[in-house]
Amino acid sequence: MSKGRIAFQGELGANSHEACLAAYPDMTPVAHPTFEEAFEAIKSGDCQLGMIPVENSIAGRVADVHHLLPNSGLKIIGERFKPIHFQMMVNRGVKLEEVKTVASMPIALAQCRKTIRRLKLKTEQVGDTALSAKLLAEHPDPTRAAIAPALAADLYGLEIVARDIEDTHNNTTRFLVMTAETAPPAPPFTSPCVTSFVFRVRNMPAALYKAMGGFATNGVNMTKLESYMENGAFTATFFYSEVDGRPEDRNLALAFEELQFFSEQFEILGVYPADAFRSHI
């Protein structure tokens, strides 16, 4: 029996779908065409959780998400790191040597360049890896292949003819688990934690330098600091950041106190257990 619904962006069979199944096997994954729609499904209560990709070790941050996240009204309750593997799949009975064109999303095609070049295939871009598999299943063609996660081959009745064809085998995507709960339960004290927050510095000389000083003097490890343009203005005064620890830790509490003195806006987006994958990075 399902224990709720979890939203993701993309087609069924996408990497985000695989991430949902791995992290929450008892929940029903629900596909949404855009990140905006996935966020709205969480906010409306249609889905209890969301599995949202925020960065990839090869492609960098997911820009759409980073602009939606600070104003989403959602809280982060977890993170998941997922190794990314791409499979080349065809309609049943098709041989690899028959294939002339391969379709997938641009990032996937770029991350499988060596195999595509070796096989001398033409490429075609679509909006989602799993969508390329779905379209191939709906319109069978012995000269065409799709690059998508293994789950897509299972869902759409395709055969994998080349496995794990990504150029870089340490390709990893980090996902954030989101909820609409305004005060989700605190993570257990037995696990290392990450705190995500946003802030806007005051309009004064060296404001960011001064705001960051408390993290250095209190020995807080800051793992991420990213700036944003707001409303099309070319001013980087709004920041998203992540640090090790939880706000009630004395050193982080002191750092936050100093940060807020030099900031006009400050909000904690989530305090959540650090994924065990971090210890292998």
N, C-alpha and C positions, 0 to 999 in steps of 0.2 A: 504493500500500500504506500502511495506517495506521501511524503511528509512536506508538501508544499511545492512551490514552483520557483525556479531560478531563471532569471532573464540573462540573455547574452545577445551580442550583435553578430549578425551573419546568418548564413543558411544552416540548416541541420547538417551535421557532418563537419563543421568548421573546427578549427583548433579550440575556439572558445567552448564549443559543445563538448569536446573531449575533456577540457578542463573541468567543466561542470560535472560530468559523469565521474571523473576521478576523485574530485573533492567532496561531492554530495551525491553519492549513488542512490540515495533514497528520495531525492527530489526530481521533479519533472523539468527538464530544460525547455525553455521557451525561446524560440528564435525571433529576432526583431531586425528589420532592415537597416536601421540606423542606431547610433549611440543615443541620440535624443529619445527615440522611442523606447529603447531599453531602460533608460533612466526614468522615463515617465511611467513605465510599467511597475517599477519598484516604488516610485513615489505614490502611485495610485493604490497600491496594495494588491494589484493583479498578480504580482510576483513578490515573494517574501524576501528574496535575495537577488543580487546581480553579480555576474562574473565578468569583470571589465578589464581588458588588457590595457596596461599603461606604458609599457616599454619593452623593447626587444633588444637583445644583446648585439644584434647586427644592424637593425634598421633604426634604432634609437627610440625616442618617446613617441607615443601615439598622440599627435597634436590635438585631434578633435577632443579626446578625453580630457586632456589637461586644461582645456578651456571650459569644458562643461563642469568639471569636478568641483572647483571652488564655490560655485553658485548653485550646486545641485540640491542642497538641503539634505543630502544623504550622508551617512556615516560609514566609515571603513571599519570592518570588523575582522578582516583577515587578508592574507596575501598568499598567493600560490605561484611557484615558479614551475613552468612547464617546458621541458625540452621539446623542440620543434623538429619534426621529421616529415619530409614530403615524399609522397608516393606518386609514381606515374601510373595512371589507370586507363583502361580501354573498355570498349564493349566486349562482352563475352565472346570468345573464339577468335578475337583479333590478335595478330602477331605483331610484336614490336617493330619488325622490319617493314610493316605496312604503313606505319604512322608517318605522316608528313608535317602535321601541325599540332602544337600542344597549347592548351589554353589554361590560364590561371590568373590570379591577381598579380599586379606588377611586382610586388615585393617577393612573392614566391618564385616568379620567373627569374628575377635577379639573383635569388639565392640558390638557383639550380642551373646557373649559366654553363658550368662545365659539362654537365650531362647533355643539356640541350645542344651545345656546340658540337659535342662528340657525335651525337646522333644526327646532326645537320637538320634540325627541325625548325620550321617557322614558328613564331610565337603569336598568340592572340590574347589580349588583355580582357579580363572580366573583373567584376567588382569584388569577388569573393572566391576563395579556393574551392569551397564546397559547391558554390554555384556553378563552377566549371564542370564539376562531376555531375551535378543535377542536369545541366543542359545537355551533356553528352548522353546521359541515360534517356532523356526525352527525345533526342534527335540522333539516333545511332549513326555512326560514320566510321568505317574501317580505317580512314586516313587520319583520324583525329584521336588525341589523347588529352587527359586532364591531369593537372598536378594538384593534389589535395591530400588531407590527412587520411589515414587508413580507414577511419570510421566512415568516411564518405563512400568508399568502395562498398562497404557492407550495406549501407543504407540505400544506395542507388543501383545495386546489382552489377557493379563493374569488377573487372579483374585487374589486379596489380601486376604490371609487367616489369617494373624497375622499382626497387625499394630503397628508402633512405637516400635519396639522390641529392640532398642538400650539400652544397659545397663545403660548408663549415659545420662540423658535427657537435660544436658546443653552442649552437643556436638555441637560445632560451627566451621565452616570453614571460614577463611578470604580470600577474593578474591581481586586481584588488577585489575583495568580496565586499559588496555594498548592501546596506539596509536602510529602510526609511525610519527605523526606530530613532528617536531623538536622544535616548539615553540607553544604549545597548549595554548588556552586562559587561563588567570589566573582565579582561582576560585573567586566567589563573596566575598567581604569583610564582608558580613553579617554572614558568617559561619566559625566556628573554622576549622583550617587547619592542615594537616600533611605534613611534608617535608621529602622525602626519598633521601638519598645520599650515595655515596660510596667514600672511600678514602684509600690511602696507606700511612702509616707513614714513615718518614725518618729513615734511618738506624743509630739510635743514642740511647744512654741509656735513658730509661724511656720516649720514644717518645709518646707512647699511653697515658700515664698518663698526660704528658704535653699537648697533643692535646685535651684531654677531660676537662682540667681545665677551659677553657673558657665557657663551658656549665654550670658548677657549679657556677662560679662567676657571670654569667649573668642571672642566674635563669631560664635556659632553661630545660624543662622536656624532657629527652631522654627516649623514650619508647622501643627502640630496638637497640642492638649493637651485631653484629654477625661477627665472623672472618671466613676467607676462606683460604684454601690452593690453591696456584696457581701452575700450571704445575707440579703437583705431589710433590712439595717441602714441607717439614714439617716445614714451617715457617708461622706463622699467622700474616702477615703484612697487609693483605687486609681486609677491613671491610665494612659491609653494616649497615646503621643506619637509624633510624627514630626519628624525634623530633616533638613536638607540635609547631605550628606557621608557619610563612612564611618567606622567606629569607630577605624581606625588613623590617621586625620587627627589631627595634634597638637592642634588646638583642640577637636575633638570628644572626643578621649581625655581631655583635662583636664576638660572639662565633665562627662563620665561619671564621672570619679573623684570630683568634688565631689558629684554627684548621689547616688552610692552611699554616701557618708559620712552623708547625711541620710535614706537609705532602708533599709528592712529587707528589701525584695525588689526585684530588678532583673533583667530578662531582655530580650535583643534578639530580636525576632520575625523580623527580616529586614533584609538590606542588598541593595538592588536598583536597577537603572538607573531614573532618572527618565524617565517617558514624555515624548516630544518635544512632546506636546500642552501641557505646562506652559509652554513658551515662548510659547504663543499666548493663555494665560489673562490 
